């Protein structure tokens, strides 16, 4: 019914267009200036690169038949055979069957006048089409094939036949069969030369691929990634609904609040009134807990105006959830079940045999791996060597003699703009004296037994030490030694000295983060503290007395889910006391009345009898990048932004007209 209406509407449009064309060809006295202006503004004849120049005049050649033929050149508009199968679904079980397939033509291979092969691809895979022999029908098909260019869209009819043994292609899922053509319908030929072939997109500059994303998305890799993303989203929804969660959509137009990252602002037609796009649904989901929703989730869009890299986009997706009356352990258990469900469905892997994920304290992670998101798939662990004066320690990475990189690589890795790390090669001669020959030896504290130290760090002659001194108490996300460790691992892996399995999934909960950290924003007073994660995280109950005189020592009820060195999720138990939340805003974070006033809606919700609650957000894009084994989240997003933050497909962000700027009371200041 809909297709009949659509064809009828198009027919009326074409007749109307022809009528306008005839009017344009008539004497000037027969049409009004208004009609002429309307026709001149019509984009097809004078502006489109696809319309023949023969139609750019107002001559009598403007006929209904000629115009229709021109507009539908190389296109089948109307009915065509209904697809019976997808290309990649055919198997030997279909041999002898008549099939109708639709898809994109690949490059034709003509072995002779009578034997022609044409691979065709659709979303399910590839099949080889063949025409062999000479007949009246075959001649017609051959003539059609001469008009087909790669990536033209076809509908074909034919019979599935078995390839002979020598022609079997083991690299194709359908390599044991092919389809012998009996008819071909060209649904839409390629009307422009393609900037690249989807099958060769990996050889093309990424910006070109992003600009012509519709071509790039035809490739097998991105097709598979997007389908896996869809499947993972379905598994997540199914699991959470089975756990009595309610999916609630929260607003995209929010307000500017001081949560940490820079925001995207949205102007309105009211002067001095702006929306902000949400960095996360954090405040709304806490309001939902006060509303009695009890268990909320959402696959939510979030926005942050941050510097971009392989694992960061200005708009991204997170699996957001919040639970009332639950402990950190309860929430972690729910998330572990969710992650297990996804890995089981997409990878066929049972994580930890159904047991709990490992847990690690933040200070341990920073000390041992130099990171709050440690990759535990390989060694190179940072070891404590000795205590130094002024509450510092000496730490080291030991490179074993049989697997260490070259001296030039070690020199490159240990010399940075910020510092040069001492490197010591252990020999028989200095095995019992190396520690006392270090530049910082005068700062060593306590009685030291070098033989015991060598034993504790498993040091042998032939090994190499990379050393560093640092404060005992650590903050932030990564230490200087942590950067060295990752660079060493990358170098050693590239040289075949270290194996890091991509299919090994080392999930890990990191807990015990400091609730507050030193302010890192240079535009703010450096004597102020900042929330390590966000200002709504509850302190550990035992540390509550420290909040009033040593807030920097307070631990937060925060937990990060880490996978192979990547943070894929973070959550916490929230503050549900309105007075405690106000104290954190005003006394600890030293927000101005204007800043803290932006959270008045949240404090009100806590004041109305809000239950204890907590939650977590999983980075869906990062999760999918790991599942799809790709280094960039751009490969699991349909239309991602480029490294410079631009959508190259549509050309955004773009300038506004003077009229639009005036309407929104905006004045652009040229820098």
C-alpha positions in Angstrom: 0.0 0.0 0.0 2.7 2.4 1.0 4.8 1.6 -2.2 1.7 2.3 -4.4 1.2 5.6 -2.7 4.8 6.4 -3.0 4.9 5.7 -6.8 1.7 7.7 -7.3 3.2 10.6 -5.4 6.5 10.5 -7.4 4.5 10.3 -10.7 2.5 13.4 -9.7 5.8 15.2 -8.8 7.3 14.3 -12.2 4.2 15.5 -14.0 4.3 18.7 -12.0 8.0 19.2 -12.8 7.3 18.7 -16.5 4.4 21.2 -16.2 6.8 23.8 -14.7 9.3 23.0 -17.5 6.7 23.6 -20.2 5.8 26.9 -18.5 9.4 27.9 -18.5 9.6 27.2 -22.3 6.5 29.3 -23.0 6.6 33.0 -24.1 7.3 35.5 -21.4 3.7 36.8 -21.5 2.4 33.4 -20.6 4.0 33.1 -17.1 4.4 35.5 -14.2 7.8 36.7 -12.9 7.0 34.9 -9.6 6.8 31.5 -11.5 10.0 32.3 -13.3 11.8 33.1 -10.0 10.5 29.9 -8.5 11.7 27.8 -11.5 15.1 29.6 -11.5 15.5 28.6 -7.8 14.8 24.9 -8.5 18.2 23.2 -8.0 18.1 20.4 -10.5 18.8 21.7 -14.0 21.3 24.5 -13.3 23.0 23.3 -10.1 23.1 19.5 -10.1 26.2 17.8 -11.5 24.0 14.8 -12.4 21.5 16.5 -14.9 22.5 16.8 -18.5 23.4 20.2 -19.9 20.8 19.7 -22.6 18.1 20.4 -19.9 19.6 23.7 -18.7 17.9 25.8 -21.3 14.2 26.6 -21.7 13.9 24.9 -25.1 11.2 22.5 -26.3 13.5 19.6 -25.3 11.9 19.9 -21.9 9.4 17.0 -22.4 8.0 14.8 -19.7 9.4 11.6 -21.3 12.9 13.0 -21.8 13.1 14.5 -18.3 11.9 11.3 -16.7 14.4 9.3 -18.7 17.2 11.7 -17.6 16.2 11.7 -13.9 16.0 7.9 -13.8 19.1 7.2 -15.8 20.9 4.1 -14.4 18.1 3.6 -11.8 15.3 1.1 -11.4 12.3 3.0 -10.0 9.4 0.8 -9.2 8.9 -2.9 -8.7 11.8 -5.4 -8.8 12.1 -9.0 -7.6 11.8 -9.6 -3.9 15.0 -10.9 -2.2 14.8 -14.5 -1.1 18.2 -14.8 0.6 21.2 -12.8 1.7 24.5 -13.3 -0.1 26.5 -14.6 2.8 23.8 -17.0 4.0 24.0 -19.3 1.0 25.6 -22.7 1.5 25.9 -26.0 -0.4 22.4 -26.9 1.0 21.0 -24.3 -1.4 22.5 -25.9 -4.5 19.8 -26.3 -7.2 17.6 -23.6 -5.7 16.5 -20.4 -7.6 17.4 -17.4 -5.6 16.9 -13.6 -5.7 19.8 -11.6 -4.3 20.4 -7.9 -3.8 23.7 -6.1 -3.1 26.7 -4.2 -4.3 28.6 -5.3 -7.4 32.4 -5.7 -7.1 34.9 -5.7 -9.8 34.0 -7.9 -12.8 36.4 -10.6 -13.9 36.1 -11.5 -17.6 37.9 -14.7 -18.4 36.5 -15.0 -21.9 33.6 -13.8 -24.0 31.5 -16.5 -22.5 32.8 -16.8 -18.9 32.4 -13.8 -16.6 32.5 -13.6 -12.8 31.0 -10.9 -10.7 31.3 -10.9 -6.9 28.4 -9.3 -5.1 28.3 -8.2 -1.5 25.6 -7.3 1.0 25.5 -6.9 4.8 25.9 -10.7 5.3 28.9 -11.3 3.1 30.0 -12.1 -0.4 28.8 -14.4 -3.2 30.3 -15.0 -6.6 27.9 -14.6 -9.6 28.8 -16.3 -12.9 27.6 -16.3 -16.5 28.8 -19.1 -18.6 27.8 -20.1 -22.1 26.0 -18.3 -24.9 22.3 -17.8 -25.4 19.9 -15.0 -26.0 19.4 -14.5 -22.3 23.1 -14.6 -21.7 23.8 -12.0 -24.3 21.4 -9.6 -22.7 23.0 -10.1 -19.3 26.5 -9.6 -20.8 25.3 -6.3 -22.3 24.0 -5.3 -18.9 27.2 -6.2 -17.2 29.1 -3.8 -19.4 27.2 -1.0 -17.7 27.9 -2.1 -14.2 30.6 -0.3 -12.2 31.9 -1.4 -8.8 29.6 -0.6 -5.9 26.5 -0.3 -8.2 23.4 -1.8 -6.6 22.0 -4.9 -8.3 19.1 -7.3 -7.9 19.8 -10.6 -9.6 18.0 -13.9 -10.2 19.8 -17.2 -10.7 20.4 -20.7 -9.6 22.9 -21.9 -6.9 25.5 -24.2 -8.3 28.4 -26.1 -6.8 31.9 -25.0 -7.8 34.2 -27.7 -9.1 36.9 -28.8 -6.6 39.7 -26.7 -8.2 37.6 -23.5 -8.1 36.7 -23.7 -4.4 37.8 -20.5 -2.5 38.5 -21.4 1.1 38.9 -17.7 2.0 35.2 -17.1 1.3 32.4 -18.3 3.5 30.5 -19.1 0.3 33.5 -20.3 -1.5 32.1 -23.7 -2.3 29.2 -22.3 -4.4 28.3 -19.6 -6.9 25.1 -18.3 -8.5 24.5 -18.7 -12.2 22.8 -15.6 -13.5 19.4 -15.7 -15.2 18.6 -12.0 -14.9 20.1 -8.7 -13.7 18.3 -5.5 -12.6 20.5 -2.5 -12.0 18.8 -0.7 -9.1 21.2 2.2 -8.9 24.6 2.5 -10.7 27.4 4.5 -9.2 26.9 8.0 -10.6 30.2 9.4 -9.4 33.7 8.1 -9.2 34.3 6.7 -5.7 37.0 8.3 -3.5 38.0 4.7 -2.5 36.7 1.2 -2.7 35.3 -0.1 0.6 37.4 -3.3 0.2 40.6 -1.1 0.2 39.6 1.4 2.9 42.4 0.4 5.2 44.9 1.9 2.7 43.1 5.3 2.7 43.7 8.3 5.0 41.4 8.3 8.0 40.0 11.7 7.3 39.0 10.6 3.8 37.3 7.5 5.3 35.5 9.7 7.8 34.3 12.1 5.1 32.9 9.3 3.0 31.7 7.2 5.9 28.9 5.6 4.0 31.5 3.9 1.8 33.7 3.0 4.8 30.8 1.5 6.7 30.2 -1.0 3.8 33.4 -2.7 4.7 33.3 -6.1 6.6 35.1 -4.8 9.7 32.8 -1.8 10.5 29.7 -3.8 9.5 30.7 -6.5 12.0 31.6 -3.9 14.7 28.2 -2.1 14.4 26.3 -5.4 14.5 28.2 -6.5 17.6 27.5 -3.1 19.2 23.8 -3.6 18.5 23.9 -7.1 20.0 25.8 -6.0 23.1 23.2 -3.2 23.7 20.4 -5.8 23.4 22.2 -8.2 25.9 22.7 -5.3 28.4 19.1 -4.2 28.2 17.9 -7.8 28.6 20.1 -8.4 31.6 19.2 -5.2 33.4 15.5 -5.6 32.9 15.8 -9.2 34.2 17.3 -7.6 37.3 14.3 -5.4 37.9 15.9 -2.2 36.4 13.7 0.5 34.8 15.0 2.2 31.7 14.4 6.0 32.0 15.5 8.6 29.5 16.9 11.8 31.0 17.0 15.3 29.3 19.7 16.2 26.8 19.2 19.9 27.5 20.7 20.4 31.0 22.3 23.3 32.8 25.9 24.3 33.3 27.3 22.9 36.6 30.9 22.7 37.9 31.5 19.0 37.6 35.0 19.0 36.1 35.2 18.7 32.4 34.4 21.5 30.0 30.8 21.5 28.7 29.1 22.2 25.4 26.7 25.1 25.8 23.5 25.6 23.8 22.2 29.1 23.3 18.5 30.1 23.5 16.6 33.0 22.0 16.5 34.5 25.5 19.5 36.7 26.2 21.9 35.3 28.9 20.0 32.0 29.0 21.9 28.9 28.0 21.5 25.1 28.2 24.4 22.8 28.6 24.7 19.3 27.2 25.1 16.8 30.0 28.5 15.4 30.8 26.6 12.4 32.2 23.1 11.8 33.6 24.6 11.8 37.1 22.4 14.4 38.8 19.2 13.2 37.1 19.7 9.6 38.2 20.2 10.7 41.8 17.0 12.6 41.5 15.4 9.4 40.3 16.6 7.6 43.4 14.8 10.3 45.5 11.8 9.7 43.2 11.5 6.1 44.3 12.5 4.5 40.9 14.8 2.2 43.0 16.7 0.7 40.0 17.4 2.9 37.0 19.4 2.4 33.8 19.9 4.1 30.5 22.2 3.7 27.5 22.9 7.4 27.5 24.6 10.0 25.3 27.1 12.2 27.1 29.1 15.3 26.0 32.4 16.7 27.1 34.5 19.3 25.4 37.8 17.7 25.9 41.0 17.1 23.9 40.4 14.0 21.7 42.3 10.8 21.3 41.8 7.2 20.2 39.5 6.4 23.3 37.8 9.8 23.6 35.1 11.5 21.6 33.2 14.8 22.3 30.0 12.8 22.3 30.1 9.3 23.7 27.8 6.6 25.1 27.7 5.1 28.5 25.7 2.3 30.2 24.4 4.3 33.2 22.8 2.7 36.2 21.8 3.6 39.8 20.5 1.5 42.7 18.8 2.5 45.9 19.5 0.6 49.2 22.6 -1.1 47.7 26.2 -1.4 48.9 29.3 -1.1 46.7 29.6 -4.9 46.7 25.9 -5.2 45.5 26.5 -2.9 42.6 29.8 -4.5 41.7 28.1 -7.9 41.6 25.3 -6.6 39.3 27.9 -5.1 36.9 30.0 -8.3 36.9 26.9 -10.2 35.9 26.2 -7.7 33.1 29.8 -7.9 31.8 29.7 -11.8 32.0 26.5 -11.8 29.9 28.0 -9.6 27.2 31.3 -11.6 27.0 29.4 -14.9 26.9 27.1 -13.8 24.1 29.7 -12.0 21.9 32.9 -13.9 22.7 31.7 -17.3 24.0 33.9 -16.7 27.1 33.0 -17.5 30.7 34.8 -14.8 32.8 36.5 -16.1 36.0 34.3 -19.2 35.8 31.5 -17.2 37.3 33.6 -16.1 40.3 34.1 -12.5 41.6 36.4 -10.1 39.7 39.7 -9.4 41.5 40.0 -6.2 43.6 43.0 -3.9 44.2 43.6 -0.9 46.4 44.3 2.4 44.6 47.7 2.9 46.4 48.7 -0.7 45.6 47.8 -0.1 41.9 49.8 3.1 41.8 52.8 1.7 43.6 53.0 -1.6 41.8 51.9 -0.6 38.3 52.2 3.2 38.3 48.6 3.6 37.2 45.1 3.7 38.6 44.0 1.5 35.7 46.7 -1.1 35.7 47.3 -3.6 32.9 48.0 -6.8 34.8 48.5 -9.1 31.7 52.3 -8.7 31.9 55.0 -8.3 34.6 57.5 -5.4 34.7 56.1 -4.6 38.1 57.5 -1.6 40.0 59.2 -2.7 43.2 60.0 -0.8 46.3 63.7 -0.8 47.0 64.4 1.4 50.0 63.2 4.4 52.0 64.5 7.9 51.4 64.5 11.0 53.5 61.5 13.4 53.4 58.9 10.6 53.1 60.2 9.5 49.7 61.0 6.0 48.5 63.3 4.4 45.9 61.6 2.2 43.4 62.8 0.1 40.5 61.8 -1.9 37.4 64.0 -5.0 36.9 64.7 -6.0 33.3 65.9 -9.6 33.2 69.1 -10.2 31.2 67.4 -12.7 28.8 64.5 -10.5 27.8 65.5 -6.8 28.0 65.3 -4.4 25.1 68.4 -2.8 23.6 70.5 -0.2 25.3 69.4 2.4 22.8 65.7 1.6 23.5 66.3 1.8 27.3 68.0 5.1 26.9 65.1 6.5 24.8 62.5 5.4 27.2 64.3 6.6 30.4 65.0 10.1 29.0 62.0 12.4 29.0 61.5 16.1 28.9 60.7 16.1 32.6 63.5 13.9 34.0 66.1 11.2 33.3 65.7 8.0 35.2 69.0 6.4 36.6 69.8 3.1 34.8 72.2 0.5 36.4 73.6 -2.6 34.8 74.2 -5.3 37.3 77.5 -7.2 37.1 79.4 -9.5 39.3 81.5 -6.6 40.4 78.8 -4.2 41.5 76.2 -6.8 42.6 76.8 -6.0 46.3 77.6 -2.3 45.9 75.3 -0.8 43.3 72.8 0.7 45.8 75.5 2.8 47.6 76.8 4.2 44.3 73.6 5.9 43.3 73.3 9.7 43.3 70.6 9.5 46.0 72.6 7.1 48.2 73.1 10.0 50.8 69.3 10.1 51.3 68.9 6.4 52.1 67.4 5.8 55.5 67.7 3.0 58.0 70.1 0.1 58.1 70.2 -1.5 54.6 71.2 -5.1 53.8 71.9 -5.1 50.0 71.9 -8.8 49.8 68.4 -8.9 51.2 67.3 -6.2 48.8 68.7 -8.0 45.8 66.9 -11.1 46.9 63.6 -9.3 47.5 63.6 -7.8 44.0 65.0 -11.0 42.4 68.1 -9.3 41.1 70.8 -11.2 39.3 74.1 -10.3 37.5 73.2 -9.4 33.9 69.9 -7.7 34.9 69.3 -3.9 34.4 67.6 -1.6 36.9 65.6 1.5 36.0 65.3 3.6 39.2 63.1 6.4 40.4 62.5 8.2 43.7 59.0 9.4 44.5 56.7 10.5 47.4 55.3 7.7 49.5 51.7 9.0 49.1 50.5 9.0 45.5 47.7 10.9 43.8 46.5 11.3 40.3 46.1 8.7 37.6 49.6 7.7 36.6 53.2 8.0 37.9 56.4 8.8 36.0 57.5 5.1 36.5 54.0 4.0 35.3 54.6 5.7 31.9 58.1 4.1 31.7 56.5 0.7 32.4 53.9 1.0 29.6 56.5 2.3 27.1 58.8 -0.6 28.0 56.0 -3.1 27.4 55.1 -1.6 24.1 58.7 -1.7 22.9 59.4 -5.2 24.1 56.2 -6.4 22.5 57.1 -4.9 19.2 60.5 -6.6 19.4 59.1 -10.0 20.3 60.5 -9.9 23.8 57.1 -9.8 25.6 53.8 -11.4 24.8 50.6 -9.6 25.7 47.6 -11.8 24.6 44.8 -9.7 23.2 42.3 -12.4 24.1 43.2 -12.4 27.8 40.7 -10.4 29.7 42.1 -9.2 33.1 39.2 -7.4 34.7 40.0 -5.7 38.0 38.1 -3.5 40.5 40.3 -0.6 41.8 39.0 0.8 45.1 40.1 3.1 47.9 40.7 6.2 45.8 41.4 9.5 47.7 38.1 11.4 47.8 39.9 14.7 47.0 43.0 15.5 45.0 45.1 18.6 44.5 43.6 21.1 42.1 45.2 20.5 38.6 43.3 23.3 36.8 45.9 26.2 36.5 43.1 28.7 36.2 41.9 27.9 39.8 43.6 28.5 43.2 46.3 25.8 43.7 45.6 25.6 47.4 42.2 24.2 46.8 41.2 20.6 46.6 39.2 19.1 43.7 36.9 16.0 43.7 38.9 13.1 42.5 35.9 11.8 40.5 32.9 14.0 41.2 31.6 16.0 44.2 28.8 13.6 45.0 30.9 10.6 46.1 30.5 9.5 49.7 33.5 9.2 52.0 34.5 5.9 53.6 32.6 5.9 56.9 35.8 5.3 59.0 37.4 8.4 57.4 34.6 10.8 58.1 36.4 12.5 61.1 39.3 13.3 58.7 37.0 15.3 56.6 37.1 18.3 59.0 40.8 18.7 59.4 42.6 16.4 56.8 40.3 16.0 53.8 43.2 15.1 51.5 43.5 11.8 53.5 39.8 10.8 53.2 39.1 7.8 51.0 36.1 7.7 48.8 33.6 4.9 48.3 34.6 4.9 44.7 35.3 1.9 42.5 36.6 1.7 38.9 36.3 -1.3 36.6 39.5 -1.8 34.7 40.2 -4.1 31.8 43.7 -4.6 30.4 44.8 -1.2 31.3 41.7 0.7 30.2 39.1 2.1 32.6 35.8 0.9 31.2 33.6 1.9 34.1 33.5 4.0 37.3 31.0 4.4 40.1 30.5 5.1 43.7 28.2 5.2 46.7 26.7 8.7 46.7 26.3 11.2 49.5 22.6 11.1 50.6 22.9 13.5 53.5 22.0 17.1 52.3 24.1 18.6 55.1 27.1 16.5 54.3 26.8 17.3 50.6 26.5 21.0 51.4 29.6 20.8 53.6 31.6 19.2 50.8 30.5 21.9 48.4 31.2 24.9 50.6 33.9 23.9 53.1 36.0 21.3 51.4 35.8 22.2 47.7 35.3 25.9 48.6 32.7 26.6 45.9 31.4 30.1 45.7 27.7 30.6 46.6 27.0 30.8 42.8 28.8 27.5 42.1 27.1 25.6 45.0 23.8 27.2 44.1 23.8 25.4 40.8 23.3 22.1 42.7 20.3 23.4 44.8 17.9 21.0 43.0 20.1 18.0 44.1 20.4 19.2 47.7 16.6 19.7 47.7 16.1 16.1 46.5 18.4 14.8 49.3 16.4 16.8 51.8 13.1 15.2 50.9 14.0 11.8 52.2 16.4 10.3 49.6 17.5 6.7 50.2 21.1 5.6 50.4 22.1 4.9 46.8 25.0 4.4 44.4 25.7 3.4 40.9 28.1 3.1 38.0 28.6 4.1 34.4 30.3 1.8 31.8 32.0 3.4 28.8 30.1 1.6 26.1 32.4 2.8 23.2 35.5 1.7 25.0 33.9 -1.6 26.0 33.0 -2.3 22.3 36.5 -1.3 21.1 37.9 -4.0 23.3 35.3 -6.6 22.3 35.9 -5.8 18.6 39.7 -5.8 19.1 40.3 -2.4 17.6 42.5 0.4 19.1 40.1 3.3 18.4 36.6 3.9 19.5 36.0 5.6 16.2 35.8 2.0 14.7 32.8 1.1 16.8 30.8 4.4 16.3 28.7 4.8 13.1 29.5 8.5 12.5 32.4 9.6 14.8 34.2 12.9 15.0 37.7 13.3 13.6 40.8 13.9 15.8 40.0 17.6 15.5 36.4 17.2 16.7 34.8 17.6 13.3 32.0 15.6 11.7 33.5 15.4 8.2 30.4 13.8 6.7 28.1 16.8 7.2 30.8 19.5 7.9 30.0 20.3 11.5 30.6 22.4 13.5 29.7 25.1 11.1 29.2 28.9 11.2 25.8 30.5 11.7 24.4 33.3 9.6 24.3 36.9 10.9 20.6 36.5 11.2 20.9 33.4 13.3 23.5 35.0 15.5 21.3 38.0 16.0 18.3 35.8 16.9 20.3 34.0 19.6 21.9 37.3 20.9 25.4 36.0 20.1 28.3 38.1 18.9 31.3 36.3 17.5 34.6 37.8 18.6 37.4 37.2 16.1 40.6 36.1 17.9 
